[in-house]
Amino acid sequence: MKLSRMVLVSTAGWFVLAGMPLLADVNEQREKLFGRWQLAEESTHAVESVWTLERKGDSVRVTYSEGARQRLIFECALTGRDCEATDEGKRASVSLWFNGPALVELETKGSEVVKRVFVVSENGSALQVETIPVVPEGKPQKAHFKRVAPVSVAK
């Protein structure tokens, strides 16, 4: 990713923000997140694990499946507000937002809280998902996925 410096320039009492290519680069990386991603480390799991991230207008539809079983499914705006989800058939609450180029998901299911951070490689061919148990506190785990197919934007 190219980095540009953000510079605040004053001219005749007006302030101008220079360095907009940085914002364009971040948006470009964010768009690379959308698609279908299959676990790259097949040897660690007996079944195929797949994340699908699909933009639907101002929202994102997220599904996670293991084999034929959908474990997590929800659609949520990128505002950080809570949305309803289904996690392993149980009701859950999730929120989504971007932190730079990374997509962050916070999920609450009963008394458990898990944070996931999705980061795509610069070339868009790999996705790292870091799962961080918040409550109860636990050790973060990283999984690496490879792109199976891009997902088009739904209107």
Z-matrix of the N, CA and C atoms (Angstrom, degrees):
N
C 1 1.439
C 2 1.518 1 108.25
N 3 1.311 2 116.19 1 133.70
C 4 1.457 3 121.15 2 177.28
C 5 1.520 4 108.90 3 -77.68
N 6 1.304 5 115.77 4 138.25
C 7 1.459 6 119.45 5 176.67
C 8 1.516 7 109.03 6 -111.97
N 9 1.282 8 115.89 7 133.36
C 10 1.453 9 122.11 8 175.31
C 11 1.515 10 107.66 9 -117.66
N 12 1.291 11 115.99 10 151.82
C 13 1.455 12 119.14 11 177.09
C 14 1.517 13 108.94 12 -85.61
N 15 1.304 14 115.20 13 138.56
C 16 1.450 15 120.62 14 174.44
C 17 1.520 16 106.08 15 -90.15
N 18 1.316 17 117.39 16 124.47
C 19 1.451 18 122.13 17 -176.14
C 20 1.517 19 108.51 18 -125.54
N 21 1.299 20 115.76 19 132.39
C 22 1.460 21 121.87 20 175.97
C 23 1.525 22 106.85 21 -99.88
N 24 1.318 23 115.41 22 114.29
C 25 1.456 24 120.94 23 -175.46
C 26 1.524 25 108.89 24 -111.94
N 27 1.309 26 116.57 25 133.64
C 28 1.460 27 121.04 26 178.59
C 29 1.524 28 108.99 27 -103.05
N 30 1.338 29 115.36 28 125.04
C 31 1.455 30 120.00 29 174.69
C 32 1.510 31 107.87 30 -132.86
N 33 1.311 32 115.78 31 117.22
C 34 1.469 33 122.57 32 178.19
C 35 1.523 34 112.30 33 51.16
N 36 1.331 35 116.74 34 41.52
C 37 1.460 36 120.45 35 177.11
C 38 1.522 37 114.49 36 86.05
N 39 1.347 38 117.99 37 -7.39
C 40 1.471 39 121.83 38 178.49
C 41 1.520 40 108.45 39 -100.02
N 42 1.310 41 116.26 40 145.19
C 43 1.453 42 120.14 41 178.08
C 44 1.522 43 109.03 42 -108.09
N 45 1.321 44 116.31 43 135.91
C 46 1.459 45 122.49 44 -179.09
C 47 1.515 46 107.49 45 -123.27
N 48 1.329 47 116.70 46 134.71
C 49 1.457 48 121.43 47 178.00
C 50 1.519 49 108.25 48 -96.02
N 51 1.333 50 116.26 49 115.55
C 52 1.461 51 121.45 50 178.65
C 53 1.523 52 108.69 51 -101.81
N 54 1.315 53 117.05 52 157.51
C 55 1.461 54 120.37 53 178.12
C 56 1.505 55 113.00 54 99.35
N 57 1.306 56 119.78 55 26.36
C 58 1.461 57 123.11 56 -178.84
C 59 1.530 58 114.35 57 -61.38
N 60 1.368 59 120.50 58 -19.99
C 61 1.461 60 118.66 59 177.09
C 62 1.529 61 113.38 60 -56.39
N 63 1.338 62 117.82 61 -27.36
C 64 1.458 63 120.55 62 177.99
C 65 1.526 64 110.74 63 -60.96
N 66 1.325 65 117.61 64 -45.65
C 67 1.457 66 121.97 65 178.87
C 68 1.524 67 110.63 66 -63.31
N 69 1.319 68 117.16 67 -41.19
C 70 1.462 69 120.82 68 178.70
C 71 1.526 70 110.47 69 -62.74
N 72 1.338 71 117.72 70 -40.69
C 73 1.459 72 121.46 71 178.48
C 74 1.526 73 111.57 72 -63.50
N 75 1.334 74 116.92 73 -41.08
C 76 1.467 75 121.13 74 179.05
C 77 1.521 76 109.64 75 -63.96
N 78 1.331 77 117.83 76 -45.13
C 79 1.463 78 121.07 77 179.37
C 80 1.520 79 110.99 78 -62.91
N 81 1.323 80 117.49 79 -38.62
C 82 1.465 81 121.59 80 178.00
C 83 1.533 82 110.53 81 -62.53
N 84 1.331 83 117.07 82 -43.53
C 85 1.470 84 120.95 83 178.01
C 86 1.523 85 110.83 84 -64.42
N 87 1.319 86 117.50 85 -40.67
C 88 1.466 87 121.39 86 179.40
C 89 1.524 88 110.54 87 -59.55
N 90 1.324 89 117.19 88 -43.10
C 91 1.464 90 120.45 89 -178.36
C 92 1.522 91 111.80 90 -64.70
N 93 1.323 92 117.63 91 -27.94
C 94 1.467 93 121.53 92 179.19
C 95 1.521 94 112.13 93 -69.48
N 96 1.348 95 118.12 94 -15.73
C 97 1.473 96 121.46 95 178.71
C 98 1.529 97 111.92 96 -67.03
N 99 1.321 98 116.42 97 -29.75
C 100 1.456 99 119.97 98 -172.03
C 101 1.519 100 110.68 99 -76.77
N 102 1.326 101 114.65 100 130.07
C 103 1.447 102 121.30 101 -179.17
C 104 1.518 103 110.42 102 153.90
N 105 1.307 104 114.72 103 -168.06
C 106 1.466 105 122.30 104 -179.86
C 107 1.528 106 106.99 105 -111.22
N 108 1.336 107 115.31 106 128.81
C 109 1.461 108 122.14 107 -172.83
C 110 1.527 109 110.68 108 -125.29
N 111 1.311 110 117.08 109 126.27
C 112 1.469 111 122.82 110 -179.71
C 113 1.524 112 109.27 111 -108.00
N 114 1.325 113 115.71 112 140.36
C 115 1.466 114 120.82 113 -179.94
C 116 1.526 115 110.07 114 -54.38
N 117 1.315 116 116.61 115 129.10
C 118 1.463 117 121.71 116 -177.50
C 119 1.520 118 112.09 117 -82.35
N 120 1.327 119 117.16 118 -25.26
C 121 1.465 120 120.93 119 -178.17
C 122 1.529 121 110.10 120 -96.58
N 123 1.356 122 116.85 121 69.92
C 124 1.461 123 120.09 122 -176.12
C 125 1.531 124 113.40 123 -57.27
N 126 1.321 125 117.16 124 -30.78
C 127 1.456 126 120.26 125 -176.38
C 128 1.527 127 113.05 126 -65.52
N 129 1.346 128 118.13 127 -20.33
C 130 1.457 129 120.49 128 -177.42
C 131 1.526 130 112.56 129 -87.10
N 132 1.337 131 117.51 130 -14.75
C 133 1.460 132 121.12 131 -179.38
C 134 1.516 133 109.96 132 -130.49
N 135 1.327 134 115.96 133 139.38
C 136 1.454 135 120.40 134 179.79
C 137 1.529 136 111.55 135 -75.65
N 138 1.340 137 117.58 136 -26.87
C 139 1.460 138 120.63 137 -179.04
C 140 1.531 139 110.07 138 -115.30
N 141 1.317 140 115.60 139 157.36
C 142 1.452 141 121.84 140 179.52
C 143 1.525 142 110.11 141 -71.30
N 144 1.320 143 116.55 142 125.42
C 145 1.462 144 122.41 143 177.40
C 146 1.516 145 108.76 144 -106.03
N 147 1.362 146 116.37 145 129.79
C 148 1.460 147 120.79 146 -175.22
C 149 1.527 148 110.40 147 -136.62
N 150 1.334 149 116.06 148 130.30
C 151 1.469 150 123.15 149 169.87
C 152 1.520 151 106.90 150 -103.08
N 153 1.332 152 117.27 151 135.59
C 154 1.459 153 122.10 152 172.52
C 155 1.521 154 107.66 153 -123.89
N 156 1.323 155 115.67 154 122.28
C 157 1.460 156 122.87 155 179.19
C 158 1.523 157 106.79 156 -117.76
N 159 1.327 158 115.83 157 116.91
C 160 1.462 159 120.91 158 -174.76
C 161 1.522 160 109.81 159 -129.07
N 162 1.319 161 116.15 160 123.79
C 163 1.464 162 120.41 161 177.60
C 164 1.521 163 108.47 162 -77.73
N 165 1.344 164 115.02 163 132.69
C 166 1.465 165 121.64 164 177.17
C 167 1.524 166 107.21 165 -130.61
N 168 1.334 167 116.10 166 88.33
C 169 1.463 168 120.24 167 -175.93
C 170 1.516 169 110.15 168 65.41
N 171 1.334 170 116.87 169 -121.37
C 172 1.465 171 121.67 170 179.37
C 173 1.526 172 112.41 171 -90.32
N 174 1.321 173 116.96 172 3.31
C 175 1.464 174 121.88 173 -177.87
C 176 1.522 175 110.71 174 -114.53
N 177 1.326 176 114.49 175 170.41
C 178 1.456 177 121.60 176 175.49
C 179 1.523 178 107.63 177 -127.99
N 180 1.321 179 116.28 178 132.45
C 181 1.465 180 122.26 179 174.40
C 182 1.523 181 106.32 180 -99.71
N 183 1.334 182 115.79 181 125.37
C 184 1.459 183 122.11 182 -176.98
C 185 1.520 184 109.01 183 -121.58
N 186 1.320 185 115.83 184 130.56
C 187 1.470 186 120.50 185 172.00
C 188 1.520 187 108.19 186 -132.62
N 189 1.314 188 114.44 187 144.80
C 190 1.458 189 121.74 188 174.15
C 191 1.514 190 106.59 189 -130.31
N 192 1.317 191 115.97 190 126.23
C 193 1.460 192 119.31 191 179.76
C 194 1.518 193 110.60 192 -131.95
N 195 1.308 194 113.12 193 152.01
C 196 1.463 195 121.94 194 174.03
C 197 1.520 196 105.76 195 -122.95
N 198 1.323 197 115.10 196 111.58
C 199 1.459 198 119.16 197 -173.63
C 200 1.522 199 108.87 198 65.22
N 201 1.326 200 116.57 199 -134.33
C 202 1.465 201 121.39 200 179.93
C 203 1.530 202 111.86 201 -85.83
N 204 1.319 203 118.26 202 -4.13
C 205 1.464 204 122.88 203 -174.30
C 206 1.530 205 111.85 204 -95.13
N 207 1.338 206 116.53 205 119.66
C 208 1.459 207 120.25 206 174.47
C 209 1.521 208 108.56 207 -80.75
N 210 1.317 209 115.56 208 119.71
C 211 1.465 210 119.80 209 -177.53
C 212 1.516 211 112.90 210 -94.25
N 213 1.335 212 117.24 211 -36.28
C 214 1.462 213 121.37 212 -177.80
C 215 1.515 214 108.00 213 -136.70
N 216 1.335 215 116.15 214 133.47
C 217 1.455 216 120.36 215 177.79
C 218 1.519 217 109.46 216 -149.68
N 219 1.359 218 115.11 217 132.33
C 220 1.458 219 119.90 218 176.43
C 221 1.520 220 110.09 219 -165.47
N 222 1.314 221 114.73 220 162.55
C 223 1.460 222 122.32 221 172.01
C 224 1.517 223 106.50 222 -129.97
N 225 1.334 224 116.19 223 130.58
C 226 1.456 225 119.72 224 -172.57
C 227 1.528 226 110.45 225 -150.26
N 228 1.329 227 115.98 226 145.01
C 229 1.463 228 121.14 227 173.83
C 230 1.529 229 108.53 228 -73.08
N 231 1.315 230 115.69 229 158.83
C 232 1.461 231 121.85 230 -177.71
C 233 1.525 232 112.15 231 -89.86
N 234 1.318 233 116.64 232 40.08
C 235 1.461 234 122.27 233 -175.08
C 236 1.516 235 113.96 234 -102.64
N 237 1.331 236 118.02 235 -8.85
C 238 1.455 237 120.66 236 -176.17
C 239 1.516 238 113.04 237 86.96
N 240 1.343 239 117.46 238 -0.49
C 241 1.466 240 120.93 239 177.70
C 242 1.517 241 110.14 240 -83.37
N 243 1.338 242 115.91 241 152.96
C 244 1.459 243 121.42 242 -178.30
C 245 1.523 244 112.53 243 -68.34
N 246 1.334 245 114.66 244 142.38
C 247 1.460 246 123.65 245 175.67
C 248 1.518 247 107.67 246 -132.85
N 249 1.325 248 116.33 247 156.18
C 250 1.461 249 120.54 248 177.60
C 251 1.520 250 110.03 249 -80.35
N 252 1.329 251 115.08 250 145.54
C 253 1.460 252 121.89 251 179.07
C 254 1.519 253 108.93 252 -142.65
N 255 1.320 254 114.84 253 166.23
C 256 1.457 255 121.67 254 172.08
C 257 1.518 256 106.93 255 -122.21
N 258 1.329 257 116.34 256 120.92
C 259 1.460 258 122.63 257 179.87
C 260 1.518 259 107.62 258 -121.12
N 261 1.325 260 115.40 259 111.27
C 262 1.468 261 121.95 260 -177.48
C 263 1.521 262 111.07 261 53.01
N 264 1.349 263 115.83 262 40.86
C 265 1.455 264 121.52 263 178.02
C 266 1.516 265 114.85 264 80.54
N 267 1.321 266 117.68 265 -3.13
C 268 1.469 267 121.27 266 -179.93
C 269 1.516 268 109.88 267 -105.59
N 270 1.335 269 115.87 268 148.35
C 271 1.458 270 120.87 269 178.03
C 272 1.522 271 110.28 270 -67.83
N 273 1.315 272 113.94 271 141.71
C 274 1.462 273 120.54 272 178.46
C 275 1.525 274 107.94 273 -145.70
N 276 1.303 275 115.30 274 167.69
C 277 1.457 276 122.37 275 176.44
C 278 1.525 277 107.03 276 -122.36
N 279 1.337 278 116.53 277 133.88
C 280 1.461 279 120.48 278 178.96
C 281 1.522 280 109.63 279 -131.39
N 282 1.305 281 115.44 280 157.98
C 283 1.461 282 121.48 281 170.33
C 284 1.516 283 107.12 282 -138.95
N 285 1.332 284 115.59 283 149.54
C 286 1.462 285 122.62 284 -177.17
C 287 1.524 286 109.73 285 -129.96
N 288 1.326 287 116.00 286 144.62
C 289 1.452 288 121.85 287 172.72
C 290 1.514 289 108.35 288 -162.56
N 291 1.323 290 115.21 289 162.68
C 292 1.456 291 121.01 290 175.54
C 293 1.516 292 109.24 291 -97.21
N 294 1.318 293 115.55 292 139.58
C 295 1.459 294 123.45 293 170.34
C 296 1.522 295 104.63 294 -121.02
N 297 1.333 296 116.82 295 94.62
C 298 1.460 297 120.45 296 -171.39
C 299 1.519 298 107.66 297 64.22
N 300 1.329 299 118.22 298 -131.60
C 301 1.462 300 120.12 299 179.45
C 302 1.533 301 113.46 300 -83.01
N 303 1.327 302 118.23 301 -8.17
C 304 1.464 303 122.46 302 -176.58
C 305 1.530 304 111.34 303 -86.44
N 306 1.327 305 116.54 304 139.22
C 307 1.458 306 122.63 305 173.09
C 308 1.522 307 107.16 306 -93.78
N 309 1.329 308 116.20 307 127.68
C 310 1.465 309 121.17 308 -178.44
C 311 1.522 310 108.80 309 -113.66
N 312 1.326 311 115.47 310 133.38
C 313 1.468 312 122.32 311 177.10
C 314 1.523 313 107.86 312 -122.78
N 315 1.316 314 115.97 313 133.45
C 316 1.461 315 121.34 314 174.39
C 317 1.515 316 106.70 315 -119.30
N 318 1.326 317 116.52 316 121.57
C 319 1.462 318 122.06 317 -176.28
C 320 1.526 319 110.34 318 -118.75
N 321 1.333 320 115.28 319 132.74
C 322 1.458 321 121.55 320 174.83
C 323 1.519 322 107.94 321 -119.12
N 324 1.325 323 115.76 322 122.44
C 325 1.466 324 122.32 323 178.24
C 326 1.518 325 106.88 324 -131.01
N 327 1.333 326 115.57 325 105.71
C 328 1.458 327 119.35 326 -174.44
C 329 1.517 328 109.01 327 64.66
N 330 1.337 329 116.40 328 -125.96
C 331 1.464 330 120.39 329 179.13
C 332 1.530 331 112.36 330 -94.50
N 333 1.336 332 117.67 331 2.51
C 334 1.464 333 121.15 332 -179.69
C 335 1.524 334 110.99 333 -94.07
N 336 1.336 335 115.50 334 139.65
C 337 1.463 336 121.52 335 175.95
C 338 1.529 337 107.58 336 -128.94
N 339 1.338 338 115.52 337 128.12
C 340 1.462 339 122.09 338 -179.52
C 341 1.524 340 108.52 339 -128.97
N 342 1.315 341 114.86 340 136.86
C 343 1.461 342 121.05 341 175.89
C 344 1.530 343 107.58 342 -110.84
N 345 1.332 344 116.33 343 134.62
C 346 1.461 345 121.18 344 175.56
C 347 1.523 346 108.65 345 -122.60
N 348 1.329 347 116.05 346 138.66
C 349 1.456 348 121.61 347 178.27
C 350 1.529 349 107.25 348 -122.43
N 351 1.340 350 115.79 349 120.31
C 352 1.461 351 122.98 350 -178.85
C 353 1.525 352 108.33 351 -103.85
N 354 1.349 353 116.16 352 122.33
C 355 1.463 354 121.13 353 179.55
C 356 1.521 355 108.07 354 -131.03
N 357 1.331 356 116.18 355 125.64
C 358 1.458 357 121.60 356 -179.99
C 359 1.530 358 109.17 357 -95.64
N 360 1.335 359 115.63 358 147.97
C 361 1.461 360 120.22 359 177.79
C 362 1.527 361 109.56 360 -67.68
N 363 1.306 362 116.38 361 160.55
C 364 1.461 363 120.44 362 -176.68
C 365 1.523 364 111.98 363 -59.67
N 366 1.343 365 117.25 364 -36.03
C 367 1.466 366 119.32 365 -179.41
C 368 1.534 367 112.78 366 -85.43
N 369 1.335 368 117.67 367 -3.26
C 370 1.463 369 121.45 368 175.48
C 371 1.514 370 115.52 369 79.55
N 372 1.334 371 118.44 370 11.78
C 373 1.463 372 120.19 371 -177.24
C 374 1.530 373 113.77 372 -98.34
N 375 1.326 374 118.00 373 -11.64
C 376 1.461 375 121.31 374 -177.14
C 377 1.530 376 110.22 375 -136.39
N 378 1.326 377 114.52 376 148.46
C 379 1.462 378 122.06 377 179.46
C 380 1.516 379 108.35 378 -129.33
N 381 1.337 380 116.11 379 131.28
C 382 1.462 381 120.77 380 173.24
C 383 1.518 382 107.95 381 -106.94
N 384 1.329 383 115.92 382 129.70
C 385 1.457 384 121.33 383 176.41
C 386 1.527 385 107.04 384 -116.16
N 387 1.337 386 115.29 385 115.80
C 388 1.463 387 120.27 386 176.30
C 389 1.521 388 107.66 387 -100.79
N 390 1.331 389 116.33 388 122.92
C 391 1.457 390 122.61 389 178.80
C 392 1.515 391 108.00 390 -105.44
N 393 1.339 392 115.35 391 122.48
C 394 1.462 393 121.28 392 -175.35
C 395 1.528 394 108.89 393 -120.34
N 396 1.339 395 118.15 394 107.23
C 397 1.466 396 119.60 395 175.08
C 398 1.528 397 109.87 396 -68.08
N 399 1.338 398 117.05 397 121.03
C 400 1.462 399 121.86 398 -178.17
C 401 1.528 400 109.87 399 -95.13
N 402 1.353 401 116.56 400 -50.28
C 403 1.465 402 122.48 401 177.23
C 404 1.522 403 107.52 402 -135.04
N 405 1.318 404 120.50 403 118.38
C 406 1.466 405 125.45 404 -10.02
C 407 1.525 406 109.55 405 -67.38
N 408 1.303 407 114.57 406 152.05
C 409 1.458 408 120.80 407 -179.26
C 410 1.517 409 109.72 408 -61.95
N 411 1.316 410 115.96 409 141.67
C 412 1.455 411 120.18 410 -179.76
C 413 1.510 412 111.05 411 -153.98
N 414 1.317 413 115.40 412 -178.21
C 415 1.450 414 121.77 413 -178.20
C 416 1.532 415 109.54 414 -84.36
N 417 1.342 416 117.31 415 128.67
C 418 1.464 417 120.26 416 176.92
C 419 1.526 418 111.26 417 -63.27
N 420 1.331 419 115.75 418 147.14
C 421 1.465 420 121.36 419 178.32
C 422 1.520 421 108.24 420 -128.75
N 423 1.329 422 115.47 421 141.73
C 424 1.460 423 121.11 422 177.72
C 425 1.517 424 109.20 423 -114.91
N 426 1.328 425 115.24 424 137.93
C 427 1.461 426 121.54 425 175.45
C 428 1.521 427 107.38 426 -128.09
N 429 1.317 428 115.50 427 147.41
C 430 1.459 429 120.98 428 -177.73
C 431 1.521 430 109.54 429 -116.12
N 432 1.326 431 114.62 430 133.82
C 433 1.457 432 122.11 431 -176.78
C 434 1.515 433 109.44 432 -122.74
N 435 1.335 434 116.13 433 152.24
C 436 1.460 435 121.54 434 175.27
C 437 1.523 436 108.71 435 -112.60
N 438 1.311 437 115.54 436 148.14
C 439 1.459 438 120.66 437 -178.60
C 440 1.523 439 109.76 438 -68.20
N 441 1.339 440 115.22 439 128.86
C 442 1.453 441 121.22 440 174.87
C 443 1.519 442 108.62 441 -96.47
N 444 1.338 443 116.21 442 -45.20
C 445 1.466 444 120.47 443 179.56
C 446 1.513 445 109.02 444 -162.09
N 447 1.329 446 116.01 445 144.81
C 448 1.474 447 117.53 446 172.14
C 449 1.509 448 109.27 447 -73.08
N 450 1.312 449 115.95 448 155.49
C 451 1.461 450 121.20 449 176.75
C 452 1.510 451 106.99 450 -113.96
N 453 1.306 452 116.45 451 130.27
C 454 1.457 453 120.00 452 -179.40
C 455 1.521 454 109.79 453 -75.70
N 456 1.301 455 115.08 454 159.50
C 457 1.458 456 121.38 455 179.64
C 458 1.534 457 108.93 456 -75.59
N 459 1.336 458 116.82 457 125.81
C 460 1.465 459 121.28 458 176.49
C 461 1.511 460 108.51 459 -87.62
N 462 1.292 461 116.70 460 137.44
C 463 1.474 462 121.60 461 -178.99
C 464 1.504 463 111.81 462 -87.30
